[in-house]
Amino acid sequence: MALRAGNGGMGVNGEQIMDDTKIRTAVIGAGKMGSIHAKVYSQLPNSELVGVVDTDGDRAGKLAEQYGCEAFTDPNDVLEKVDAVTVATPTVTHLQLAKLFLKQRIPVLIEKPLAASVREGRKVVAMAKRYDTVVAVGHSERCNPVVQAMKRLSIEPKFIETQRVSPYPFRSTDIGVVLDVMIHDIDIILSLAASKIKRVDAVGVSVIEGGEDICNARIAFENGCIANITASRLALKTERRVRVFTRQAYLSVDYLKKSGIVIKTAPNTNVVEWIKEQREKGDFDWTSVNWPDLLHIEQLQIDDKEPVRLQQEAFLRAVKDRSFQPEVSAEEGLAALKCAQKILNAVKRHKWD
């Protein structure tokens, strides 16, 4: 096998990857998310999609044919063929598959959540350190252009409210709504709050599956920030929104529409003084005031980039050059998993009567 040398990037069996060498990639799992990952890997200029693996041979074959690569039913068959893989399989298989590739020092991007439990998540993180190999977690919403735009504002949130609801997806039935979709917002909130969790209260209801289908959680952080999160997979329509209150600004964001507004306080101090003056006069007609006209409102500057593409670009950059980090590291994925577990524990503690 030819030497693949470069800036610290490690390929099969610890061999290095040259800067001008394409990274040989494979996707484990040919379901909906696996097909998305395969599509993006086939389009990235620094990626060579060499295989799709799925226990369903027909499904793997169709996806492989679509993107011009090989199909496999056993992940062991790609160990000698790849430099990095994405694991997009049921959550209960994440630890087993991560172990298979990390033992060969093959970097892994694991679809969210990192693992089926905190205990298993800790094992993945420990293996990443033991084998000194990149592990990224597929919290693709962190790469949503709206979230990236919020990140550029360097805000210090005091209150965060998120709502993520949709009709029943008929997938990920092995986990409840917290690990299925709420975990996206958990990850984003943890990155925004940047503080340890002080207290979690939550309520959840199971309607269709064994796990909770609707959940609301309230998280208090040590720095005083409060987050209120709602997730449901029983809604009549899909909504993904977040509101953030900070000392610097108020943000209202729609993930689906990739739009948002920022209302800043600093430029409006003259408005506050004007309101005081009118109140002191006592005879001002407040019904004539159009409140939005008094505010400094900006449209959030958002780049129209595909989240999964940004996620995979960051992952492959970290694979090639270890001075870079993936968008969401294994440690961050574990932190989201720990928070999710706190929410699930709070759901169990809640008394209905």
N, C-alpha and C positions, 0 to 999 in steps of 0.2 A: 504494500500500500504506500502511495506517495506521501512524503512529508507535507503537512499542511501547517506551515509556520507563520507567526505574526505577533500581534500585540497581546499576548497572553491568552488568546482564545484557544480553547481545547476541543479537539474533535474526538473521533472514535479512539478508545484506548489511551486517552491522554495526549494524542498528537495535536500539535498546534495548527491553527488555521491561518493561512496567509490572508493579508488584507484584500488581495484581488481574487481570492478563491470564493466561489459560491458555497454557501452553507447547505449541506445536504439535509433536507428536512422530511419529516413524515408526520402524519396525523393518525392518532390512535382513536378510533371511533368515527363511524361514517354517518352519524345522525345529523340533525339540523346544525348544531354548532360545529361538528367535525367538517361538514361540507363548507361552512363559512371559512374556517381556518384553511382548508385545502385550497379554496379559491384564492385567498389572499397570498398564501405561500407560493402559489403558481404564478402570481403577478409580481412579486417583489424581485427586483433586479439582483439582490444578493442571496436569493434563495433558489435552490434546486429541489423541487418536490419530487422525492424518489418513491414514495409509497403511501398507501392508505391501508390501515389495518382495522378489521372489524370481524367479530365472530360470525357475522352474517356474510358469507362469501359473495353472494349476489349483490348485496348493498355495497360492499367494498369494491367489487368489480365495476359497478356502474359509475361510482365516483372516481375511481382510478382512470377509467376510460375517458371520462369527461375532462380530466386534467392531465392526461398523458403520462401517467406513472404506473407503477406496479400495484397489484392488489395482494393483500396477505390476510390470513385469518389468525395468525399467531404472532404476537409482538416480538417474540424471540427471533423471528426471521429477519427483522430489520436491524438488529443490534450491530451488525458489521457493515451496515449500509448508510448509516445516518450520523450527523454531527449534532442534531438537536431534534426534539420531537414536541408535539402538542398532544396532551392527553385530554380528550373530549368524550369521556365515557361516564357511565353512572358513578355518582359520588362514592359509592361503596367500594369501587375498584381503584380509586386514586392512589391509596397507599401502596397497594401491591404493584401497580404499574410504575410508580415513582421509584420504588425500590429496585425494580428490574433494570431501569435505565441508569439510575444514579450509581449503582454498583459498577457500571461500565463507564462512569464519569461522562455520561451523555446528558447535556442540559435539557431541562424539561419545563415546558409551560403547561401548567395544570389549570384546566377550566375551574372557575369558582363553583363551590367552595373548595378550599385547599384539600380538605379531607372530610370524612364522615363524622369525625369527632375531634375534640381538642387533643385527646391522647394521640390519635393517629396523626393529627397535624404536627404535633411536637416531634413525632418520629421522622416526618418528612423534613422538617427544619434541621433536625439533628443529622440526618443523612447528607443534606446539602452541605453542612459544615464539615462533616467527616470526610466526604469525598471531594470537598472544595470545588463544587459544581453549581452552576447557575440554576436556580429554580425561580420561575416567575409564576404568578397566579393570575388567571384570566378575569380579573375584575375590569372588564372592558369599559364599563361606565366611567371609570376614572379617566379613560382616554376620550370620553365624549367631549367634543369641542366646547360645549357649554361649561363643563367642569374645568377644562384647560383654561378657559377664559376667566373663570372665577379664581383659579390658582394664580394667574398673573396679577390679580388685584392685591395679593398679599393681605387679605382681610383677617381680622381677629373677631370671629363670631361670638355673640353672646346668646343668641337663640337661633336654632335651626329647626325648620319644619319640612319634612319630606312626605310625599304621597306617591305611592307606586301601586296602581291598581290596574287590573285587566280581566278580561273574560278567562275562563278556565283554559289553560294551554294544552292539556292532555299530554304533558311530558313532565319529566322530573318528578314522577309520582312516588319515587322512593324517599323524597324529603318533603318537609312542609314548606309553607310560604316564606318562613324566616330564612332558611338556608337556600331556598330557590331564588327569590327575588329581593327580599329585604336586605340581604347581605351586601348588595350593590351599594345601597344607601348607608349601611353601617360603615363600609370601607371609606366612603367619601366623607362621612361625618367625622370619623376618627382622624382623617388626614386634615380636615379643617379645624377641628377643636384642638388638636395637638396637646392633649392632656389625658391624665389617667382617669378612669371611670370611678366615680364615687358611689353612685347608686343607680339601680335599674328597676323600674316598675313596668309591668306588661300584662296584657290580657290577650288571649288568643282563642279562636273557636274553630273546631273541626266540623266541617259540613259534609264533605264528599269523601276525602281520603282519611287515612289514619292520622296523618299529621295535621297541624293547624292550617286552615285555608285563609283565615283572616287574622291579622295581628296588629296591635298598636303597642308601642313601647315609648317610654319616657326615660331618657338617660341624663343623669346629672354628672358633670365632670368636676374635677377638683379645682379647676380654674374658674368655676362659676358658670360656664357655658351649659345651656340646657338644650337637648334635642328631643323632638317629638316625631316619631316615625310611624307611618301607617302603610301596611302592605296587604293587598288582597288579590286573590286570583278568582274571585267570584263576581267581579264588577260587570256592568253592561258595556263599558267602553274602556279603552286604555288611556291612562293618564300617568305622567311621570313629571312631577313638579317638586321644586324646592324653593323655600324662602329662607333668607338669611338676614338676621338683624345684627348689625355691628355698630361700633362707635363711629366708624368711618362712612358707612353707607348701608342702605337697605337693598337687597337683591331679590328679584323674583325671576325664576328661571323655569323654562319648559324644555325638558330633555328631548321630547319627541319632535317638537317644532324647531328645536335648536335655536331658541330665541330667549332673550332675557333683557331686563331693564335694571339699571342701577340708579338709585336715588341718593345723591350725596348730600351730606349735611353742611360741610364747610362753606360752599358758595351761597348758602341760604341764610346766613346769620342776619343779613339785612332784612330778610322776610320776617324773621322772628321779631326784630325791633319794630318793624312796620305794624305787625299784629298787635304788639303791646301798645303802640301809639293809638291805634284805632280803638282798642278796648278802653283805654283811658278816656277817650272822647265820649264814649257811651252811647252815641246815637248813630253808629255806623250800621249800614244794612249788610249783614254778613251773607244773606242769601244771594247777593250780587257777585260774590267772590267765587271764581272757579279755582278750586284748590290746586289742581295739577298745573295751572299757569304760574303758581308761586314756587313750584319746586324745580330743582335742577335735576332733570331726568335725562339719562343717557341710555342709548341702546347698547347692550353688551356686545363688544367686538368679538365675533365668533368666526373661526376658520371652519370651512366645510370639509372636514377630513373624516374618513371612516375610522371609528374607534378601534376596531380589530386590527386594522392596518397599522395604526400608531402603536398599538400594543405589541404587535409582532416585530415592528421595526426596532422598538426599544429592546425587546428580548434578544433579537439577533445581534444588535449592536453590543449588548452585554456579553453575548456568547463569544463574539469576535474580539472584544476589548474589555477586559475585566475591570478597567477603571470606570466603566459605566455601570449603572444599575438598571434593571428592568423597571417598568413603570410601577408595578406592584411586586414587591419581593416576597419570599416565602415567610419572612418574619411579619410583614404587614398582613399577609393572608391569614396567618395564625392569629394575629391580633383581632381581625374581623371575626374569625371563627370563635375566639374566646368571648367576644362581645355577644355574638349570636347565641352562644351557650348560656350566657347570663340572662338573656331575654327569654330563652326557652325555659330556664329554671324559674324565672319570675312568673311565666305563664302557668307553670305547674303549681306554684304557690298560691295563685289567685283563688280566692274563695267566692263562689257565686251566691251562696246563701249561708 
